[in-house]
Amino acid sequence: MITFVISLFLLIFGYVVYGKIVESIFCPEDKRKAPAIRKHDGVDFIALPTWKVFMIQFLNIAGTGPIFGAIMGMWFGPSAYLWIVLGCIFAGATHDYLSGMISVRKGGISLPEMVGQYLGPNWKKLMLVFTTLLLIIVGAVFVLSPATLLTNMMPKGSFFDNLLIWIIIIFVYYVIATMMPVDKIIGKIYPLFAFSLLFMAAALMIVLFMKWPSLPEIWDGLGNMGEEKLGMTGSDPIMPALFITIACGAISGFHATQGPLMARCMKKESLGRPVFYGAMITEGIVALVWCTVSSWFFFSDGWREICPTEFLAQNDKTLTQFFAAPRVVMEVCNGWLGVAGGVLAILGVVAAPITSGDTALRSARLIVADTFGIDQKPIIKRLMVCAPIFILSIALLIWQMDNPDSFNVIWKYFGWANQTLSVFTLWTLTVYLALKKRLFIITLLPAIFMTFICTSFIMTSKIAIGMPPAIGYAAGIIVSLACTVYFFYWHQKKFRLEYRYGKRK
């Protein structure tokens, strides 16, 4: 628990101190009219109250990420704390703030447009395809998983004990939420769901302080504790698997696709730190809570306090096999928080993925519309953009239903694709800061690190190439070094050209 308390303090301190440094490097200017005012259209560009913008941004980037990712990340041990704290402050929150603020400064542009402006048109085309497909995958996956959970919760033999019924209900909601103005559905129900997630985290934190359990601490070792205590033999090496497993709560490329949604709803630039940087720090706190809860559950035998009989009846499985992340949420919330906890757990594992799915499809609509210059005020044009997105989502959904193992197949690669998206974003932010003659090291170092992580993961992971760790690490170092050298070559070349041009002038 001491590590948890220190980590909690450091996240808050990071917002107050480092968040202010990042803000001063960007230099927000309230004299500029925000896109919500300058480009108001009553659909996507709408000025919303700041508290709503924060709550929507928090739920957009969170979903189940800081819950499920933190639980699975803690399987590796207390090193998860270190990644959440350092990753969130120096990488994730910086990534979210700068990408969101550039979108605000540039009129609410989407991520591919941003990448195209600073990395070039070829990268824009790649990001358009990569990002849109990623968002469609998120939307499709987040239909089937909550629909399955809802079906299992219904009384057997009832009308709603039917997977297809729930799939239709959720997808119809997706269509409506993606098409409707942002203040009509998202602006009304998202703050409620966000409050539920925050309330659940706060309630669990109170119980943790009341119990004050004896847990593994950082100084007990940063190795893969799960191999020894949870039976995680044969798992991917902690470096880089931990940094892919915990994305939301540390750094996530998906967040850069969500920032433009709220960049179009902010009233002024100075609100960027509480909205973008603050939402990410808040997500990190939620991840810390669930890391600590799952540490108690797995490493301090907390599961015996909640459901010993059922486990002992099936003790041929490992703890991580028997207690998947969604089940840990349900068991802990019901066991610690009672009936209210059960309701919050349902909101956490059902409503949260649904709200992530609809904003993913909404982001896909905005990206496609921005790329082809399609005005989104007329509803017929919104429908024109959404139609192929919905068709692809339905096709992917049908494929999932025909292939029971498809969820696991998709999500094995989604984590890597998500972090790879953060790599592109971080390099884009680095180029932006370099062009503005600002302190670009704040994004350069995370960009180099995440380039190493994503390269080494795809080389070493058993779901990908599966090379020995030494080879994967070498490949990660080579690719990271090559990107760094090329960046400094570009930077020096541009500096020399500017110097010569200025001298002539």
C-alpha positions as CSV (number, residue, x, y, z in Angstrom):
1,M,0.0,0.0,0.0
2,I,2.9,2.4,0.5
3,T,3.8,2.2,-3.2
4,F,0.2,3.0,-4.0
5,V,0.1,6.1,-1.7
6,I,3.4,7.3,-3.1
7,S,2.2,6.7,-6.7
8,L,-1.0,8.6,-6.0
9,F,0.9,11.6,-4.7
10,L,3.2,11.6,-7.6
11,L,0.4,11.6,-10.2
12,I,-1.2,14.6,-8.5
13,F,2.1,16.3,-8.1
14,G,2.8,15.6,-11.8
15,Y,-0.4,17.4,-12.9
16,V,0.4,20.4,-10.7
17,V,4.1,20.8,-11.7
18,Y,4.9,18.9,-14.9
19,G,1.5,19.7,-16.4
20,K,2.2,23.4,-15.9
21,I,5.6,23.0,-17.6
22,V,4.0,21.3,-20.6
23,E,1.3,24.0,-20.8
24,S,4.0,26.8,-20.7
25,I,5.9,25.1,-23.6
26,F,2.7,25.0,-25.7
27,C,1.7,28.6,-24.7
28,P,-2.2,28.6,-24.8
29,E,-3.7,31.9,-26.0
30,D,-7.3,32.7,-24.9
31,K,-7.4,35.7,-27.3
32,R,-7.7,33.1,-30.1
33,K,-11.3,32.1,-30.8
34,A,-11.8,28.4,-30.0
35,P,-13.1,26.2,-32.9
36,A,-16.4,25.7,-30.9
37,I,-17.0,29.5,-31.2
38,R,-15.4,30.2,-34.6
39,K,-16.8,27.2,-36.4
40,H,-20.0,26.5,-34.5
41,D,-22.3,24.2,-36.5
42,G,-24.7,22.7,-34.0
43,V,-23.4,19.2,-34.6
44,D,-19.7,18.6,-33.8
45,F,-18.6,22.2,-33.1
46,I,-20.5,23.1,-30.0
47,A,-19.2,25.0,-26.9
48,L,-20.0,22.8,-23.8
49,P,-19.5,23.6,-20.1
50,T,-16.0,22.8,-19.0
51,W,-17.0,20.1,-16.5
52,K,-18.9,18.3,-19.2
53,V,-16.0,18.5,-21.6
54,F,-13.7,17.0,-18.9
55,M,-16.1,14.2,-18.0
56,I,-16.7,13.3,-21.7
57,Q,-13.0,13.4,-22.4
58,F,-12.3,11.2,-19.4
59,L,-14.9,8.6,-20.4
60,N,-13.8,8.8,-24.1
61,I,-10.2,7.9,-23.3
62,A,-11.0,5.6,-20.4
63,G,-13.8,3.1,-21.0
64,T,-12.6,-0.2,-19.5
65,G,-8.9,0.5,-20.4
66,P,-7.7,1.7,-17.0
67,I,-9.6,-1.2,-15.4
68,F,-8.9,-4.3,-17.5
69,G,-5.4,-3.1,-18.6
70,A,-4.4,-2.4,-15.0
71,I,-5.7,-5.8,-13.8
72,M,-3.8,-7.7,-16.5
73,G,-0.7,-5.4,-16.1
74,M,-0.6,-6.2,-12.4
75,W,-0.2,-9.9,-13.2
76,F,3.5,-8.9,-13.9
77,G,3.8,-7.4,-10.4
78,P,4.5,-4.0,-8.8
79,S,6.5,-2.8,-11.8
80,A,3.0,-1.8,-13.1
81,Y,3.0,1.1,-10.6
82,L,6.2,2.5,-12.0
83,W,4.9,2.4,-15.6
84,I,1.6,4.0,-14.7
85,V,3.2,6.9,-12.8
86,L,6.1,7.7,-15.2
87,G,4.2,6.8,-18.3
88,C,1.1,8.9,-17.4
89,I,3.0,12.0,-16.4
90,F,5.8,12.2,-18.9
91,A,4.2,10.3,-21.9
92,G,0.5,9.8,-21.8
93,A,-0.7,13.1,-20.3
94,T,1.8,15.1,-22.4
95,H,0.7,13.1,-25.5
96,D,-3.0,13.8,-24.8
97,Y,-2.5,17.5,-24.0
98,L,-0.3,18.5,-26.9
99,S,-2.3,16.5,-29.5
100,G,-5.6,17.9,-28.2
101,M,-4.2,21.4,-28.1
102,I,-2.8,21.3,-31.6
103,S,-6.2,20.2,-32.7
104,V,-7.7,23.2,-30.9
105,R,-5.1,25.5,-32.4
106,K,-5.7,24.1,-35.9
107,G,-9.5,24.4,-35.9
108,G,-10.3,20.9,-34.5
109,I,-8.4,18.8,-37.0
110,S,-8.4,15.1,-36.7
111,L,-5.2,13.0,-36.1
112,P,-4.5,12.0,-39.8
113,E,-4.7,15.7,-40.8
114,M,-2.3,16.6,-38.0
115,V,0.1,13.8,-39.0
116,G,-0.1,15.0,-42.6
117,Q,0.7,18.6,-41.7
118,Y,3.9,17.7,-39.8
119,L,5.1,14.3,-41.2
120,G,4.0,14.7,-44.8
121,P,1.2,13.5,-47.1
122,N,2.3,9.9,-47.4
123,W,2.1,9.5,-43.6
124,K,-1.3,11.1,-43.7
125,K,-2.6,8.5,-46.1
126,L,-1.1,5.7,-44.0
127,M,-2.6,7.2,-40.8
128,L,-6.0,7.6,-42.5
129,V,-6.3,3.9,-43.3
130,F,-4.6,2.7,-40.0
131,T,-6.7,5.0,-37.7
132,T,-10.0,4.4,-39.4
133,L,-9.7,0.7,-39.4
134,L,-8.6,0.7,-35.8
135,L,-11.6,2.8,-34.8
136,I,-14.0,0.5,-36.8
137,I,-12.4,-2.5,-35.0
138,V,-13.0,-0.9,-31.6
139,G,-16.6,-0.1,-32.5
140,A,-17.3,-3.7,-33.7
141,V,-15.6,-5.4,-30.8
142,F,-17.4,-3.2,-28.3
143,V,-20.8,-4.4,-29.6
144,L,-20.2,-8.1,-29.1
145,S,-18.5,-8.0,-25.7
146,P,-21.1,-6.0,-23.8
147,A,-23.9,-7.8,-25.6
148,T,-22.5,-11.1,-24.4
149,L,-22.3,-9.8,-20.8
150,L,-25.8,-8.4,-20.9
151,T,-27.2,-11.6,-22.3
152,N,-25.6,-13.6,-19.4
153,M,-27.1,-11.2,-16.9
154,M,-30.7,-11.8,-18.1
155,P,-33.0,-14.4,-16.6
156,K,-32.8,-17.6,-18.6
157,G,-35.6,-18.0,-21.1
158,S,-36.6,-14.3,-21.0
159,F,-37.0,-12.1,-24.1
160,F,-33.6,-10.4,-23.4
161,D,-31.8,-13.7,-22.9
162,N,-30.8,-13.4,-26.6
163,L,-27.4,-12.3,-27.9
164,L,-28.9,-11.0,-31.2
165,I,-31.4,-8.8,-29.4
166,W,-28.6,-7.0,-27.5
167,I,-26.4,-6.7,-30.5
168,I,-29.2,-5.0,-32.4
169,I,-30.0,-2.6,-29.4
170,I,-26.4,-1.6,-29.0
171,F,-25.7,-1.1,-32.7
172,V,-28.8,1.0,-33.1
173,Y,-27.6,3.1,-30.2
174,Y,-24.2,3.4,-32.0
175,V,-25.9,4.6,-35.2
176,I,-27.9,7.3,-33.3
177,A,-25.0,8.5,-31.1
178,T,-22.6,8.7,-34.1
179,M,-25.1,10.7,-36.2
180,M,-26.6,13.0,-33.5
181,P,-25.1,16.4,-32.4
182,V,-22.6,15.9,-29.6
183,D,-24.7,17.7,-27.0
184,K,-27.8,15.6,-27.5
185,I,-26.7,12.1,-26.4
186,I,-23.0,12.2,-25.6
187,G,-23.3,15.5,-23.7
188,K,-26.1,14.2,-21.6
189,I,-25.3,10.6,-20.7
190,Y,-21.5,10.5,-20.8
191,P,-21.0,12.7,-17.6
192,L,-23.3,10.2,-15.7
193,F,-21.2,7.2,-16.8
194,A,-18.0,9.1,-16.1
195,F,-19.2,9.9,-12.6
196,S,-20.0,6.2,-12.1
197,L,-16.5,5.2,-13.0
198,L,-15.0,7.8,-10.7
199,F,-17.3,6.9,-7.9
200,M,-16.4,3.3,-8.2
201,A,-12.7,4.1,-8.1
202,A,-13.2,6.4,-5.1
203,A,-15.2,3.8,-3.2
204,L,-12.6,1.1,-3.8
205,M,-9.9,3.5,-2.7
206,I,-11.7,4.1,0.6
207,V,-12.0,0.3,1.2
208,L,-8.3,-0.1,0.4
209,F,-7.4,2.4,3.0
210,M,-9.7,0.8,5.5
211,K,-8.3,-2.7,4.9
212,W,-4.7,-1.5,4.4
213,P,-3.6,-4.9,3.0
214,S,-0.1,-6.2,2.9
215,L,0.9,-6.0,-0.8
216,P,4.0,-6.4,-2.9
217,E,5.9,-3.2,-3.1
218,I,8.2,-1.7,-5.7
219,W,11.3,-2.5,-3.6
220,D,10.3,-6.2,-3.5
221,G,11.4,-6.4,-7.1
222,L,10.5,-5.3,-10.6
223,G,10.6,-8.7,-12.3
224,N,7.8,-10.8,-13.6
225,M,6.2,-11.7,-10.2
226,G,3.3,-13.5,-12.0
227,E,5.6,-16.2,-13.3
228,E,6.3,-17.3,-9.8
229,K,3.1,-16.7,-7.9
230,L,0.3,-16.8,-10.6
231,G,1.5,-19.6,-12.9
232,M,2.2,-17.3,-15.8
233,T,4.8,-19.5,-17.3
234,G,5.6,-19.0,-20.9
235,S,4.2,-15.5,-21.0
236,D,5.7,-12.7,-23.1
237,P,8.7,-11.0,-21.4
238,I,7.8,-8.2,-19.0
239,M,9.8,-5.9,-21.3
240,P,8.0,-5.0,-23.5
241,A,4.7,-6.8,-22.8
242,L,3.9,-4.7,-19.7
243,F,4.1,-1.5,-21.7
244,I,1.6,-2.9,-24.2
245,T,-0.8,-4.4,-21.7
246,I,-1.2,-1.2,-19.7
247,A,-2.0,1.4,-22.3
248,C,-4.9,3.5,-20.9
249,G,-3.6,4.7,-17.6
250,A,-0.1,5.2,-19.0
251,I,-0.1,6.2,-22.7
252,S,-2.6,5.2,-25.5
253,G,-2.6,6.2,-29.2
254,F,-6.4,5.9,-29.2
255,H,-6.6,9.0,-27.0
256,A,-5.2,11.1,-29.9
257,T,-8.3,10.1,-32.0
258,Q,-10.6,11.2,-29.2
259,G,-9.0,14.6,-28.4
260,P,-10.4,16.3,-31.5
261,L,-13.9,15.5,-30.4
262,M,-13.5,17.7,-27.3
263,A,-11.2,20.2,-29.1
264,R,-14.3,21.2,-31.0
265,C,-16.3,21.7,-27.7
266,M,-13.8,23.7,-25.6
267,K,-14.5,27.4,-25.0
268,K,-10.9,28.6,-24.7
269,E,-7.4,27.3,-25.0
270,S,-6.5,27.7,-21.3
271,L,-8.9,24.9,-20.5
272,G,-6.6,22.4,-22.2
273,R,-4.6,21.4,-19.1
274,P,-7.6,20.4,-16.9
275,V,-9.4,18.8,-19.8
276,F,-6.6,16.9,-21.7
277,Y,-3.8,16.6,-19.2
278,G,-6.2,16.3,-16.2
279,A,-8.3,13.6,-17.8
280,M,-5.3,11.5,-18.4
281,I,-4.0,11.9,-14.8
282,T,-7.4,11.0,-13.6
283,E,-7.4,7.9,-15.7
284,G,-4.0,7.1,-14.3
285,I,-5.4,7.3,-10.7
286,V,-8.2,4.9,-11.7
287,A,-5.6,2.5,-13.1
288,L,-3.6,2.8,-9.8
289,V,-6.7,1.8,-7.8
290,W,-7.4,-1.2,-9.9
291,C,-3.7,-2.2,-9.9
292,T,-3.8,-2.2,-6.1
293,V,-7.1,-4.0,-5.9
294,S,-5.9,-6.7,-8.3
295,S,-2.6,-7.0,-6.3
296,W,-4.7,-7.7,-3.2
297,F,-6.9,-10.1,-5.2
298,F,-4.1,-12.1,-6.7
299,F,-0.9,-11.7,-4.6
300,S,-2.5,-11.4,-1.1
301,D,-5.1,-14.2,-1.8
302,G,-8.0,-11.7,-1.7
303,W,-9.9,-14.1,-3.9
304,R,-10.3,-16.5,-1.0
305,E,-12.2,-13.8,0.9
306,I,-14.7,-13.5,-1.9
307,C,-15.2,-16.9,-3.6
308,P,-13.1,-19.7,-2.1
309,T,-15.6,-22.6,-2.7
310,E,-16.0,-22.0,-6.4
311,F,-12.2,-21.7,-7.0
312,L,-11.3,-24.8,-5.0
313,A,-13.8,-26.8,-7.1
314,Q,-11.8,-25.9,-10.3
315,N,-8.3,-25.5,-8.9
316,D,-6.7,-27.1,-12.0
317,K,-6.6,-23.6,-13.5
318,T,-4.2,-20.8,-12.7
319,L,-5.5,-17.7,-10.9
320,T,-5.3,-15.6,-14.1
321,Q,-7.1,-18.2,-16.2
322,F,-9.9,-18.6,-13.7
323,F,-10.3,-14.9,-12.9
324,A,-10.3,-13.0,-16.1
325,A,-10.3,-9.2,-15.8
326,P,-14.1,-8.7,-16.2
327,R,-14.8,-11.3,-13.5
328,V,-12.3,-9.7,-11.1
329,V,-14.3,-6.4,-11.5
330,M,-17.6,-8.1,-10.8
331,E,-16.4,-10.2,-7.9
332,V,-14.6,-7.3,-6.2
333,C,-17.4,-4.7,-6.7
334,N,-20.0,-7.2,-5.4
335,G,-17.8,-8.4,-2.5
336,W,-16.7,-4.9,-1.3
337,L,-19.5,-2.6,-2.4
338,G,-22.6,-4.8,-2.2
339,V,-25.6,-4.1,-4.4
340,A,-24.4,-0.6,-5.3
341,G,-21.1,-2.2,-6.3
342,G,-22.8,-4.6,-8.6
343,V,-24.6,-1.8,-10.4
344,L,-21.3,0.1,-10.7
345,A,-19.6,-3.1,-12.0
346,I,-22.3,-3.4,-14.7
347,L,-21.6,0.2,-15.7
348,G,-17.9,-0.4,-15.7
349,V,-17.9,-3.6,-17.8
350,V,-20.9,-2.9,-20.0
351,A,-21.6,0.8,-20.3
352,A,-18.0,1.8,-20.5
353,P,-17.1,-0.3,-23.6
354,I,-20.3,0.8,-25.3
355,T,-19.4,4.5,-24.8
356,S,-15.9,3.8,-26.2
357,G,-17.4,2.1,-29.2
358,D,-19.8,4.9,-30.2
359,T,-17.1,7.6,-29.9
360,A,-14.7,5.4,-31.9
361,L,-17.2,5.3,-34.7
362,R,-17.9,9.0,-34.3
363,S,-14.2,9.7,-34.6
364,A,-14.0,7.6,-37.7
365,R,-16.8,9.7,-39.2
366,L,-15.0,13.0,-38.4
367,I,-11.7,11.6,-39.8
368,V,-13.2,10.6,-43.1
369,A,-15.2,13.8,-43.3
370,D,-12.1,16.0,-42.6
371,T,-10.1,14.1,-45.2
372,F,-12.5,14.5,-48.0
373,G,-13.8,17.9,-47.0
374,I,-17.4,16.8,-46.4
375,D,-19.6,19.3,-44.5
376,Q,-21.2,17.4,-41.5
377,K,-24.0,19.9,-40.7
378,P,-26.5,18.3,-43.2
379,I,-27.7,15.0,-41.8
380,I,-27.7,13.4,-45.3
381,K,-24.0,14.1,-45.6
382,R,-23.4,12.6,-42.1
383,L,-25.3,9.5,-43.3
384,M,-23.2,9.4,-46.5
385,V,-20.0,9.3,-44.5
386,C,-21.3,6.8,-41.8
387,A,-22.8,4.3,-44.2
388,P,-19.6,2.6,-45.3
389,I,-18.3,2.8,-41.7
390,F,-21.4,1.0,-40.4
391,I,-21.3,-1.6,-43.2
392,L,-17.6,-2.5,-42.4
393,S,-18.5,-2.6,-38.7
394,I,-21.4,-5.0,-39.3
395,A,-19.2,-7.2,-41.5
396,L,-16.6,-7.4,-38.8
397,L,-19.3,-8.1,-36.2
398,I,-20.7,-11.0,-38.3
399,W,-17.2,-12.4,-38.7
400,Q,-16.8,-12.3,-34.9
401,M,-20.1,-14.1,-34.3
402,D,-19.1,-16.9,-36.8
403,N,-15.7,-17.2,-35.1
404,P,-15.9,-17.7,-31.3
405,D,-12.2,-17.0,-30.8
406,S,-12.1,-13.9,-32.9
407,F,-12.3,-11.5,-29.9
408,N,-9.0,-12.8,-28.5
409,V,-7.4,-12.7,-32.0
410,I,-8.4,-9.1,-32.6
411,W,-7.4,-7.9,-29.1
412,K,-4.0,-9.6,-29.2
413,Y,-3.1,-7.2,-32.0
414,F,-5.1,-4.2,-30.9
415,G,-2.8,-3.5,-28.0
416,W,0.2,-3.3,-30.3
417,A,-1.7,-1.2,-32.9
418,N,-2.9,1.2,-30.2
419,Q,0.6,1.8,-28.9
420,T,2.0,2.1,-32.4
421,L,-0.5,4.9,-33.0
422,S,1.0,6.7,-30.0
423,V,4.4,6.4,-31.7
424,F,3.2,8.2,-34.8
425,T,1.5,10.9,-32.6
426,L,4.6,11.5,-30.4
427,W,6.9,11.9,-33.5
428,T,4.3,14.3,-34.9
429,L,4.3,16.3,-31.7
430,T,8.1,16.4,-31.7
431,V,8.2,17.8,-35.2
432,Y,5.6,20.4,-34.2
433,L,7.5,21.6,-31.2
434,A,10.8,21.6,-33.2
435,L,9.2,23.8,-35.9
436,K,7.9,26.2,-33.2
437,K,11.4,26.2,-31.6
438,R,10.0,24.9,-28.4
439,L,11.5,22.3,-26.0
440,F,10.8,19.2,-28.1
441,I,12.7,16.8,-25.7
442,I,9.4,16.4,-23.7
443,T,8.0,14.4,-26.6
444,L,11.2,13.1,-28.2
445,L,12.2,10.9,-25.3
446,P,8.7,9.2,-25.0
447,A,8.7,8.9,-28.8
448,I,12.1,7.0,-28.8
449,F,11.0,4.8,-25.9
450,M,7.6,3.8,-27.4
451,T,9.3,3.2,-30.8
452,F,11.6,0.7,-29.0
453,I,8.6,-0.9,-27.1
454,C,6.4,-1.4,-30.2
455,T,9.3,-2.7,-32.3
456,S,10.6,-5.1,-29.7
457,F,7.1,-6.3,-28.9
458,I,6.2,-7.3,-32.5
459,M,9.6,-9.0,-32.7
460,T,9.4,-11.0,-29.4
461,S,5.7,-11.6,-28.8
462,K,4.4,-15.1,-29.3
463,I,1.4,-13.7,-31.1
464,A,3.7,-12.1,-33.7
465,I,7.2,-13.0,-34.9
466,G,8.3,-14.7,-31.6
467,M,12.0,-14.1,-31.8
468,P,14.3,-14.4,-28.7
469,P,14.2,-11.3,-26.5
470,A,17.8,-10.4,-27.3
471,I,17.0,-10.1,-31.0
472,G,13.8,-8.2,-30.3
473,Y,15.6,-5.7,-28.1
474,A,18.3,-5.3,-30.7
475,A,15.7,-4.6,-33.4
476,G,14.0,-2.1,-31.1
477,I,17.2,-0.2,-30.4
478,I,18.1,-0.1,-34.1
479,V,14.7,1.2,-35.2
480,S,14.6,3.8,-32.4
481,L,18.1,4.9,-33.2
482,A,17.4,5.2,-36.9
483,C,14.3,7.4,-36.2
484,T,16.2,9.6,-33.8
485,V,19.1,10.1,-36.2
486,Y,16.7,10.9,-39.0
487,F,14.9,13.4,-36.9
488,F,18.1,15.3,-35.9
489,Y,19.3,15.1,-39.6
490,W,16.0,16.8,-40.6
491,H,16.2,19.3,-37.8
492,Q,19.7,20.3,-38.6
493,K,19.0,20.6,-42.3
494,K,16.0,22.8,-41.6
495,F,18.0,24.9,-39.2
496,R,20.7,25.4,-41.9
497,L,18.2,26.4,-44.5
498,E,16.5,28.9,-42.2
499,Y,19.9,30.4,-41.3
500,R,21.0,30.8,-44.9
501,Y,17.6,32.3,-45.9
502,G,17.7,34.7,-43.0
503,K,21.3,35.7,-43.8
504,R,20.5,36.5,-47.4
505,K,17.5,38.5,-46.4
